[in-house]
Amino acid sequence: MPRPVVLNRGNLRREIAALAARMIAEDGINDYGFAKRKAARQLGASNADELPNNAEIEAEVRTYLAVFQDEEHLERQHVMRLAAIEIMRELEPFRPYLVGAVLEGTAGRYSEIEIDLFPESAKEVEIFFLNQDVAYEHKEPRRNQPDAPEAILVFDWDEIPVKLRIYAQDAERLHRRPHGARQMERARLSGVEALVNETPAAANTPP
C-alpha cells in the first residue's frame, strides 16, 4: 500500500505566500493578514505555523509584479509617486508621510496612495478639504487596534484612490506597527521627491 503524500511545510508556506501575493497584486487586497488567511483556506492549511510572515509575502509580491506586470507596474509606480508628491505638497502644513505599497514599490493594479498626517487637530484637515471643495469620505478607524488613527479620509486624485490616516501630533515621533505586525517605512515629501528623481525614466523605459 503506498504511503500517503505529506506536503512539505516549507513548500506550503511558499504556496500560501505566492497565492496571497497574487491576490494582493491582482484582486486589490491591501491587507497582508487577510490575504494570507484567505490563501491558507484555499490551500487547505489549518496550522498557524504554516502561515508565511509578511516579509515572505512582500517578497512574493515583488516577484509577481516583476514577472507578470513589469512595464505596467513601473509606469503605475511612477505615476502614483508623482501624484503622492502633488498631494503631499498640498497637505504639507499637516506633516504628511507617504507609507505603504507606493513607497515600497509593491503597488498593484488596485493599490491606493497611503499618506499619514500629523496635524494639530484632525478637524483642521477636514476643514481644509471643505474649503478646497474636495469631495472625500470619512471612515471610522478600528478602535480596537493599538495604533489606530484618529480618522481616515478617502478620496480620488485624478482617478487614483487615496487614503489619509490622521494621527495625533504626538504620534509622529513614535514607531508604529500598523497593518498587523508589519513595520512600515515612511517618507516625508523630500524623500519621495528624491526617490522619483533617482529613477526618473524608470516608467518610460522603451520595450
N, C-alpha and C positions, 0 to 999 in steps of 0.2 A: 504494500500500500504506500503510495507516495506521501512524503512528509508535506504538511501544509506550508505554503509560502508566507513568510513573515516579512512585511515591508520594513526595510531598514529605517530606523527613526530619523537618522540624518537626512536620508532621501525624502522622507515625508515632510520634514521641516522645509526643505528646499522647494518641494512641490507646493506647499502651502504659501510660502513666500512668493513664488513665481505667480501663482493664481491671484493672490492678493495684489501683487504689482499690476497685473493685467486689469483688474477691477479698478484700481486707482487711476491707471492711465487711460482706460477706455470707457469706464462707466461713470466717471465723475465722483467716485467715492473719495473723500478727503480724509476720513478718519482711519488711520492705520489700524487701530484696535478693532474697529468694526469690520474692516476689510479682511483681516487675518482670521477673525472668528467666523465670518461667512465662508471664507475659503476652506477653513478647517471642517466646517459642517459638510460642505460639498464633497470633500475628500474622505469623509468618514472618520476624522480624527476626534478623539474624545479626551485625550490626556493633555493637560495644560503644558506638560513638559515638551510636547511635540510642537507647540506654537513657536514660530520664529520671533525674534525680537525685532524692534522697529528698524535697527540698523541693517539687519538682513533684508527686510522688505525694501528699504530705501535703495540698497544696492541692486536689488532685482528691478526696481522701478527704473533706475538709471540704465540698466542693461536693456530693458524692454524698449525704452524710448530710443536708445541708440540703434537698436535693431529694426524696429517697426515704424518709428516716427522721426527718423533722424533729421531730415531737412525741415519738415513741418515743425518739429519740436524746437529747433534752433530759431526758426523765424518767430514762432509764438513766444518763446522765451524773450527774444529781443523786444518784440512789440510790447509785451506785458511789463518788462522792466522800464521801458520808456514811459509807459502810462503811469507806472508807480512813481517815477520821478516827478511827473506833472502833478499828480495828486499830492505827493509829499510837499512840494513847493507851496501848493495852496494851503496845506494844513500845517505848515512849519511852526506857527505860534503854539501848536498843541503838541510839539515834540514827537513827531511820527518816527516809527521804526518799521522797516519792511521785514516781514517774517515769512516763513512758510515756503511753499514749493517754488514760487517765483524767485525768491532769493537763493534757494538751494539748488536751482537748476533742474527740478524734477516736475515742473508744471506739465500736466497732461492736457488733453483737449478741453476738459471741463473744469480746469482749475480756476481759482479766483485769486485776485490780488489780496493779500492779507497784510494789514497795517495795524500796529499797536500805537495808541495815543496815550499821552500822559498829561492831560490838561489840568488846570487848577480845579475845574468843575466839568463834569460830563455835560451839564446843561449848556456850557459855552459852545460846545461842538454842535449841538442841535440848533442853537440859536444862529450859529454861523451858517449852517445848511439852510435854515429858513430864510435868512437874509439874502443868501445867494440863489434862492429859489431852486434848490436842488432837491429832487424827489428822492426819498430814502425810506427804508423800512426799519423800524425799531424792533429789535428782538431781545427778549429776556434771556440773559445767560443762565446757565445751570448753576444754581446757588450751592449745590452740594459739592462742587469742585473747590479744592483749597485755594486755587489761584484764579478764581473766576473774575472776569472783568465786571465793571460796574454797569456797562451797557454794551450792546452790539448794534452797529448800524450797517445796513447793506444797501448798496445802490449799484447802478451801472455807469461805467465811464467809457464812452464810445463803444458800447455793447460788450464791454469786458466786466464781468461781475467783480465787485469789490466788497470786502468785509473789513470793517473797522472795529477793533476791540478797544474800548475805552477803560483805562485803569486810573486808579488814584495816583496823584503826582508822586507820592512817596514810594510807590511800587517800582518806579523807573530804575532805581539802583539795585533792585533785588534780582537774583537769578531765579527765573520761574521755570516750571516744568509743565507747560500746558500740553494738551493732546496726549493724555496718559503720562507715561514716564519719559517721553522723548524730549530731550533737551533741544530747544530750538535756537538756532542762530538768529541774530537780528542785526540790522544795519541802519544807520542814520542816512540822511539824504546824500551826504558827501560820499559815503561808502557805496551806495547804489550807483551814483554817477561814475565813480572810479571803476566799478565792476563793468558797466556798459562801455566805458572808454577803453578798457583793457582788450575787449574783443568787439570793436566797432563794426567789423564786416562779417561777423560770425553768421548772422542771419541772411546775409546776401552772397554767401559763397556760391559760385555757379556750380551746377551739377557736373 
